Amino acid sequence: MSNSKVGLAVPTYNAEPYLDAWIKSLKMQSFCPHRILAIDSESKDGTRDICTQQNFEVHRIKQRDFDHGGTRQLAVELLDDCDILVFMTQDAIMSSSDSLSNLLAPFDNPETAAVCGRQLPSKDAGPIAAHARLFNYADSNQVKTKNDISKFGFKTIFLSDSFAAYRRNTLLNAGGFPKRSIFGEDTVVAAKLILAGYSIAYRSDASVYHSHNYSLFEEFNRYFDIGVLHNRESWLREEFGGAEGEGKRFVLSELKYLTHTAPLLIPSALLRTFAKLGGYKLGMNERRLSVNSKRALSMNRRFWIDEIEAGKLESHLPNRERKTKNV
């Protein structure tokens, strides 16, 4: 690891409100990346100027071309001289001076293909958002391999690109990030790496502040997208099982947490549970919905633009050609 070149990539869009804290947390790190790359989706504020002033590399893409997997795969290609690639989001703020070095430590083991850091509740996190982070991100380190699938099921491939690192060559050998992904490009890559026989590490001492106070409708939208992912990447459930057991454990933990911290929010939490379940079920059955309906139900609405335009093009084909196209 000592001789490895490390590149850090962050997709940005109107990131100016976050960049001051983000840059301060980066500058306080005990480890300095070899390259820092911002891939910007036509920000309308000062994002690109700020990144340029900090001597970050800035690569511009059109807003409509942003894709959770494809944009990160672009970073993999641009950072072609780096051995380890760190991915972050613009609103993930490293919590200590050793967050980055601790995230990279597991790569001393050649079998480690990826590392996931811990996400702590942001300072403005409400009780529901705080519990989600405390439940999903444990306070102890962990390493998972293919042998752990029977024990952890779908949780085996838990990984978040809000703060994660990958061994570049191994990532490429596994096919890289999926293009045209509505959500969960990190989950897809983690699954491929685990099935290929590599290990994925989790470091609780590599932490960032990162959480979202989603509304009830945003929870529905997010879980609709998760359902779409699981429907289109059905092999994930076939190889690792469903997440129903983990969902039940989450609900029980949330109710216990709120009973002690914010009992008045329990009705809201229950409504959110039904919203998540409903969104997920609809997403799993998205083939029965029109593209415009799916766009309205989705958090990642930009994902559906290409499908809408493809449908418009198809509608102009002669009937016989259209039928042939659908076979």
Secondary structure, 3 states (H helix, E strand, C coil): CCCCCEEEEEEECCCHHHHHHHHHHHHCCCCCCCEEEEEEECCCCCHHHHHHHCCCEEEEECHHHCCHHHHHHHHHHHCCCCCEEEEECCCCEECCCCHHHHHHHHHHCCCEEEEEEEEECCCCCCHHHHHHHHHHCCCCCEEECHHHHHHHHHHHHCCCCCEEEEEHHHHHHCCCCCCCCCCCHHHHHHHHHHHCCCEEEEEEEEEEECCCCCCHHHHHHHHHHHHHHHHHCCHHHHHHCCCHHHHHHHHHHHHHHHHHHCHHHHHHHHHHHHHHHHHHHHHHCHHHCCHHHHHHHCCCHHHHHHHHHHHHHHHCCCHHHHHHHHC
